[in-house]
Amino acid sequence: MKKIYTNYLANFRGLSREIWLLSLVTFINRAGAMVIPFLSLYLINVEGFSLPQVGWIMSCFGLGSLFGTFIGGRLTDSIGFYKVILVSLFMGGVGFILLQFINTFYGFCIGIFLLTLMADAGRPAIFVAADAYSKPGNITRSIALIRLAINLGFSIGPLIGGLIIANINYTSLFWIDGLTCMIASLGVFLLLKPKKQKDPLLEKLIIIKEGVPPYLNKLFMVFFIIMVAYSLAFVQYFSVMPVYYEKVHFLSEDVIGWLLFINGATIVLFEMPLIAWLDRKKISKTMATFWGIFFLGLSFLVLNLSSWGGVLIIAMFLMTLGEMIGFPFSNALALEMSPKGRKGSYMALYSMSFSFAHLIGHNGGMNMVNSFGYFNTWTIFSIFLLLLALLTIWLYFLLKKSETKNI
């Protein structure tokens, strides 16, 4: 047991102090993220909206995320990641607190749009910060540590959130989420200082833009399409799936919180060792993305195999395995494909893949369930992800061919 513990800690060695601080701030922020996993249930059970209406509100969530990441990427390249992260966290906190006072359909559409615009402006900045603060060769593990902080917070947040809903009410979540975002912004201000360039000449060179913009990079655009489709299926676990748990398997909010806790806890325990092991095996980042898509597809498939409640846990483990493999390496692949001086723009487009997924995925999933039922919806997603996995293999060979030409 001691050896296992020692080996686990070894996966964290060599990471910079700033990465640890960035992860701490990220954890504080995500620990309060209790509203989002229960947002679809809140809109249905408290506000009385229909599934299609919830779908449109979640599309506004995606639209705000889309504009937020685009603006955040541009601001990151122009004023730096530090200021973007600081303002995004604070304004996101204000947005969460104000959201509880809205009770109309169009009001929620506008409120959710503005909230995610402010909150998601910081997403590309976080990725660029990870790249800036990482020591050479540690970028994948740095991203994995930040993801661990996100998921540690996410595992605790929904668990506490479910218990608060069961014992108090939904509106308490908005206050907690908003205040923790503000605490996280204070943590950035007090603990994480802007990175100083040691060499003035290097500082000048950094603003020189190399390569082409991301939308003119054909291979990156193929990768972007894959990530949009991958994320489109992934976001079902945070809008349609909680409704499925309640309406089909009759789970209460606190039990749903425990089920979501499995996801975060598994990532906290196993992602870093898994990433370190795959790094040592020198797995291709593209093929790691393939395996992430493959396991996510399996998670939807198993939901249709049995009405037994335990299948929900199996599906959650499969989805989590795909998430642990697919997202850190796809993130690292995006940074690897980003030329100097354009990392903010490239990472903004990478982050926008999740925004497009929020824009299309929640609405599409809700309306598919409303029209075809859960069984057919999960079958469609399984087939969709199988085809996407094949497209990812094609990208792998395109990148190999491109590397050969550049040698």
C-alpha distance (Angstrom), angle and dihedral (degrees) to the residues before:
residue distance angle dihedral
M1 . . .
K2 3.81 . .
K3 3.81 90.2 .
I4 3.82 91.2 51.5
Y5 3.80 89.7 49.6
T6 3.83 92.0 48.1
N7 3.80 92.1 48.2
Y8 3.80 90.4 48.9
L9 3.81 91.7 53.4
A10 3.80 90.3 46.8
N11 3.80 89.1 66.7
F12 3.81 89.1 66.8
R13 3.80 97.9 50.1
G14 3.78 121.0 111.6
L15 3.81 96.2 28.3
S16 3.80 115.8 132.0
R17 3.81 124.0 -106.2
E18 3.80 90.1 -117.2
I19 3.81 91.8 56.6
W20 3.81 89.3 53.1
L21 3.82 91.0 49.6
L22 3.81 91.6 46.3
S23 3.80 88.4 51.2
L24 3.82 92.0 49.1
V25 3.80 91.9 52.4
T26 3.81 90.0 46.0
F27 3.82 90.0 51.9
I28 3.82 92.3 52.0
N29 3.79 89.4 50.4
R30 3.81 95.8 47.0
A31 3.82 94.7 42.6
G32 3.78 86.5 68.8
A33 3.80 94.6 46.1
M34 3.79 93.7 108.5
V35 3.80 98.9 127.9
I36 3.80 100.8 64.7
P37 3.86 100.5 59.3
F38 3.80 90.1 49.0
L39 3.81 97.7 36.7
S40 3.82 95.6 101.0
L41 3.83 90.9 48.9
Y42 3.82 90.6 46.9
L43 3.81 91.6 51.7
I44 3.82 91.8 48.9
N45 3.81 102.3 37.4
V46 3.81 101.9 33.9
E47 3.81 105.4 24.7
G48 3.82 94.7 33.6
F49 3.82 97.7 -132.2
S50 3.82 121.9 158.9
L51 3.83 123.8 -117.6
P52 3.85 93.0 -101.1
Q53 3.82 90.5 48.7
V54 3.81 90.7 50.4
G55 3.79 87.4 49.0
W56 3.82 91.3 56.0
I57 3.81 92.4 46.5
M58 3.81 89.3 51.9
S59 3.82 88.5 49.0
C60 3.80 87.4 58.3
F61 3.82 85.7 51.3
G62 3.80 87.6 57.1
L63 3.81 94.0 43.7
G64 3.80 90.9 53.4
S65 3.79 90.0 47.2
L66 3.81 89.9 50.2
F67 3.80 94.5 53.0
G68 3.79 91.8 39.0
T69 3.81 95.5 54.7
F70 3.82 91.4 44.1
I71 3.81 92.4 51.6
G72 3.81 91.3 40.4
G73 3.80 91.8 53.6
R74 3.81 92.4 50.6
L75 3.80 91.8 46.6
T76 3.81 91.0 47.7
D77 3.81 90.7 56.9
S78 3.82 92.7 45.4
I79 3.84 107.7 36.6
G80 3.83 101.5 14.7
F81 3.79 135.8 -103.1
Y82 3.82 96.1 -89.1
K83 3.81 97.6 67.0
V84 3.80 92.1 41.3
I85 3.82 92.9 53.8
L86 3.81 92.2 46.0
V87 3.82 96.6 50.8
S88 3.81 94.4 39.0
L89 3.80 93.3 55.5
F90 3.80 94.8 46.9
M91 3.82 96.6 45.3
G92 3.80 90.8 43.9
G93 3.80 88.4 56.3
V94 3.80 91.3 52.0
G95 3.80 89.3 49.1
F96 3.82 94.2 53.5
I97 3.82 92.1 51.5
L98 3.81 93.1 49.3
L99 3.82 93.8 46.3
Q100 3.82 92.9 73.6
F101 3.81 91.2 65.3
I102 3.83 93.6 61.9
N103 3.80 118.9 92.1
T104 3.82 107.1 162.8
F105 3.80 128.6 88.5
Y106 3.82 96.1 -122.0
G107 3.79 90.7 40.7
F108 3.80 89.9 56.5
C109 3.80 91.0 47.6
I110 3.81 91.1 55.1
G111 3.82 94.6 38.5
I112 3.81 94.8 50.0
F113 3.82 90.4 46.3
L114 3.82 93.2 53.4
L115 3.81 93.1 42.3
T116 3.80 95.4 53.6
L117 3.81 91.7 40.9
M118 3.81 89.0 60.3
A119 3.80 97.4 36.9
D120 3.82 98.0 46.0
A121 3.80 95.2 46.4
G122 3.81 84.7 84.3
R123 3.82 96.6 55.9
P124 3.84 99.3 85.5
A125 3.81 88.6 40.6
I126 3.83 90.5 57.9
F127 3.83 91.1 53.0
V128 3.81 92.3 48.0
A129 3.83 89.8 47.1
A130 3.81 89.5 53.2
D131 3.79 89.7 52.3
A132 3.83 92.6 46.0
Y133 3.81 96.0 48.4
S134 3.82 97.7 39.4
K135 3.78 121.8 104.0
P136 3.83 116.0 -124.6
G137 3.81 111.9 -72.5
N138 3.81 93.8 11.6
I139 3.81 101.1 90.9
T140 3.84 96.7 105.8
R141 3.82 92.4 47.4
S142 3.83 90.4 44.7
I143 3.80 90.1 54.1
A144 3.81 89.3 45.2
L145 3.83 90.4 53.5
I146 3.80 91.4 50.4
R147 3.81 89.0 48.1
L148 3.81 88.4 49.1
A149 3.82 89.1 54.6
I150 3.81 90.0 48.0
N151 3.78 92.0 50.1
L152 3.80 95.0 42.4
G153 3.78 87.2 55.7
F154 3.78 91.2 42.0
S155 3.81 92.4 51.2
I156 3.80 92.1 51.6
G157 3.82 96.1 38.8
P158 3.83 100.2 59.2
L159 3.80 91.3 40.0
I160 3.81 91.8 55.0
G161 3.81 89.9 37.6
G162 3.80 92.5 55.3
L163 3.79 91.0 49.7
I164 3.83 91.6 48.2
I165 3.82 91.3 51.0
A166 3.81 91.6 48.0
N167 3.81 93.7 47.6
I168 3.84 105.9 26.6
N169 3.83 121.5 7.5
Y170 3.80 145.3 -78.0
T171 3.81 97.3 -98.8
S172 3.82 92.5 65.5
L173 3.80 87.1 68.6
F174 3.81 92.6 62.9
W175 3.81 92.0 56.0
I176 3.81 93.7 46.6
D177 3.80 93.5 46.1
G178 3.80 92.9 47.9
L179 3.79 95.0 46.9
T180 3.81 94.1 47.7
C181 3.83 89.9 52.5
M182 3.81 88.5 54.1
I183 3.80 91.1 47.5
A184 3.80 88.7 51.5
S185 3.83 90.6 52.9
L186 3.81 89.0 50.9
G187 3.81 88.4 50.4
V188 3.81 90.4 54.2
F189 3.81 90.8 50.1
L190 3.82 94.9 47.9
L191 3.81 102.7 34.8
L192 3.79 110.1 24.6
K193 3.78 115.6 60.2
P194 3.82 123.1 -168.1
K195 3.78 111.9 -90.7
K196 3.80 111.7 -101.6
Q197 3.79 119.7 -142.8
K198 3.80 111.0 -129.3
D199 3.78 94.3 -158.6
P200 3.84 118.8 51.2
L201 3.82 88.3 -156.3
L202 3.81 90.0 55.5
E203 3.80 89.3 49.8
K204 3.82 88.6 56.1
L205 3.77 93.1 47.9
I206 3.81 93.0 51.8
I207 3.80 92.9 67.0
I208 3.84 91.6 55.0
K209 3.78 107.8 104.5
E210 3.80 115.4 -136.5
G211 3.78 129.3 -170.1
V212 3.80 123.5 6.4
P213 3.82 131.9 -52.7
P214 3.81 113.0 -85.2
Y215 3.82 95.0 -107.5
L216 3.85 89.5 58.2
N217 3.81 92.5 50.1
K218 3.83 102.6 93.4
L219 3.81 96.1 -164.4
F220 3.78 91.9 47.6
M221 3.82 90.0 50.5
V222 3.82 90.3 53.5
F223 3.80 87.6 50.6
F224 3.82 89.7 47.5
I225 3.83 91.5 53.2
I226 3.81 90.0 50.1
M227 3.81 91.2 50.9
V228 3.82 92.4 48.4
A229 3.81 90.5 52.6
Y230 3.83 93.0 42.5
S231 3.80 92.1 50.0
L232 3.82 91.8 43.8
A233 3.81 88.9 64.5
F234 3.81 93.7 38.4
V235 3.83 95.2 56.6
Q236 3.82 90.4 61.0
Y237 3.81 86.2 79.8
F238 3.81 90.1 65.2
S239 3.81 102.2 45.0
V240 3.81 115.6 13.3
M241 3.81 95.9 30.6
P242 3.85 97.4 59.2
V243 3.83 88.1 51.9
Y244 3.83 88.8 49.2
Y245 3.80 90.3 51.2
E246 3.81 91.1 52.4
K247 3.82 102.1 37.9
V248 3.84 100.5 37.6
H249 3.81 104.2 26.2
F250 3.84 95.5 28.1
L251 3.81 95.6 -131.0
S252 3.81 119.7 165.7
E253 3.83 122.5 -129.7
D254 3.81 93.5 -100.9
V255 3.83 91.6 52.5
I256 3.82 89.7 47.3
G257 3.81 86.6 52.7
W258 3.81 89.9 55.0
L259 3.82 90.7 48.7
L260 3.81 90.9 52.6
F261 3.81 87.8 46.5
I262 3.83 88.1 64.1
N263 3.80 88.9 61.8
G264 3.80 95.5 51.2
A265 3.80 96.2 39.1
T266 3.82 92.7 50.3
I267 3.80 90.5 51.4
V268 3.80 92.2 48.2
L269 3.82 92.1 51.5
F270 3.79 102.1 38.5
E271 3.81 113.3 18.8
M272 3.81 98.9 80.4
P273 3.84 94.9 46.6
L274 3.81 89.5 44.5
I275 3.82 93.0 49.3
A276 3.82 91.7 45.8
W277 3.82 90.8 49.5
L278 3.82 92.7 48.1
D279 3.82 89.5 46.4
R280 3.81 90.0 54.5
K281 3.81 89.0 49.0
K282 3.83 86.7 52.6
I283 3.79 92.9 -131.6
S284 3.78 114.4 -172.8
K285 3.82 111.1 -103.2
T286 3.80 88.6 -135.2
M287 3.80 93.3 52.8
A288 3.80 90.2 47.0
T289 3.81 86.8 56.5
F290 3.83 87.8 51.0
W291 3.81 91.7 55.0
G292 3.80 90.6 47.8
I293 3.81 90.1 55.8
F294 3.81 92.0 43.9
F295 3.82 94.7 54.6
L296 3.81 92.1 44.5
G297 3.80 88.3 54.8
L298 3.81 90.6 51.1
S299 3.81 90.1 52.1
F300 3.81 91.0 60.8
L301 3.79 92.2 43.4
V302 3.82 95.5 55.8
L303 3.82 91.8 53.2
N304 3.81 88.4 71.1
L305 3.81 95.6 48.3
S306 3.81 97.6 76.0
S307 3.80 143.7 3.8
W308 3.84 88.8 -138.4
G309 3.81 110.8 122.4
G310 3.80 92.5 -131.9
V311 3.80 89.9 70.1
L312 3.82 87.4 72.7
I313 3.81 89.7 63.0
I314 3.84 91.6 47.5
A315 3.81 90.5 50.1
M316 3.81 90.6 48.1
F317 3.81 91.5 52.1
L318 3.83 91.5 49.0
M319 3.79 91.9 48.7
T320 3.82 90.1 47.4
L321 3.81 92.0 50.1
G322 3.79 89.7 52.2
E323 3.79 90.6 47.4
M324 3.83 93.2 49.6
I325 3.79 92.3 52.2
G326 3.79 102.6 32.6
F327 3.78 107.5 44.2
P328 3.86 103.7 45.8
F329 3.80 91.8 48.2
S330 3.81 94.7 42.7
N331 3.80 87.2 51.0
A332 3.79 91.2 50.5
L333 3.83 90.0 46.0
A334 3.82 90.4 54.5
L335 3.82 90.4 52.2
E336 3.80 90.5 46.1
M337 3.81 91.0 53.8
S338 3.84 92.3 47.4
P339 3.84 115.3 99.1
K340 3.79 121.4 -140.2
G341 3.80 115.5 -79.4
R342 3.81 92.0 20.5
K343 3.79 101.6 67.2
G344 3.80 92.4 108.8
S345 3.81 91.9 54.0
Y346 3.81 93.6 44.8
M347 3.79 93.7 46.5
A348 3.80 90.0 45.4
L349 3.81 89.4 56.3
Y350 3.81 89.8 45.6
S351 3.82 89.3 51.4
M352 3.80 89.8 45.8
S353 3.80 88.4 62.5
F354 3.82 86.2 71.0
S355 3.80 89.7 45.4
F356 3.81 91.6 54.2
A357 3.80 87.6 47.8
H358 3.81 90.6 53.9
L359 3.81 89.8 46.0
I360 3.82 94.6 52.2
G361 3.80 105.8 17.4
H362 3.81 104.5 61.4
N363 3.79 94.1 42.7
G364 3.80 92.6 43.2
G365 3.79 92.8 47.3
M366 3.81 94.4 48.0
N367 3.81 92.6 48.3
M368 3.81 92.8 44.6
V369 3.80 90.2 53.7
N370 3.79 90.4 45.4
S371 3.84 90.9 52.0
F372 3.82 105.2 31.5
G373 3.81 106.6 17.8
Y374 3.79 129.9 -120.2
F375 3.84 97.8 -73.0
N376 3.81 94.5 56.7
T377 3.81 92.1 41.1
W378 3.82 92.6 55.1
T379 3.84 90.0 46.5
I380 3.81 91.4 52.5
F381 3.80 91.6 49.8
S382 3.83 91.4 49.3
I383 3.82 92.4 54.1
F384 3.80 91.7 41.6
L385 3.82 91.9 54.8
L386 3.81 92.4 46.8
L387 3.82 89.8 56.9
L388 3.81 89.8 45.3
A389 3.82 90.5 53.1
L390 3.83 88.8 55.8
L391 3.82 90.0 50.8
T392 3.82 89.1 52.7
I393 3.81 90.7 54.5
W394 3.82 87.9 52.3
L395 3.84 89.4 52.9
Y396 3.81 88.9 50.7
F397 3.81 90.9 58.8
L398 3.82 92.1 43.8
L399 3.81 90.5 54.5
K400 3.81 91.8 46.6
K401 3.80 89.4 51.4
S402 3.82 90.6 48.3
E403 3.83 91.7 51.0
T404 3.80 90.4 50.8
K405 3.81 91.3 53.0
N406 3.82 92.0 50.6
I407 3.81 94.5 52.4
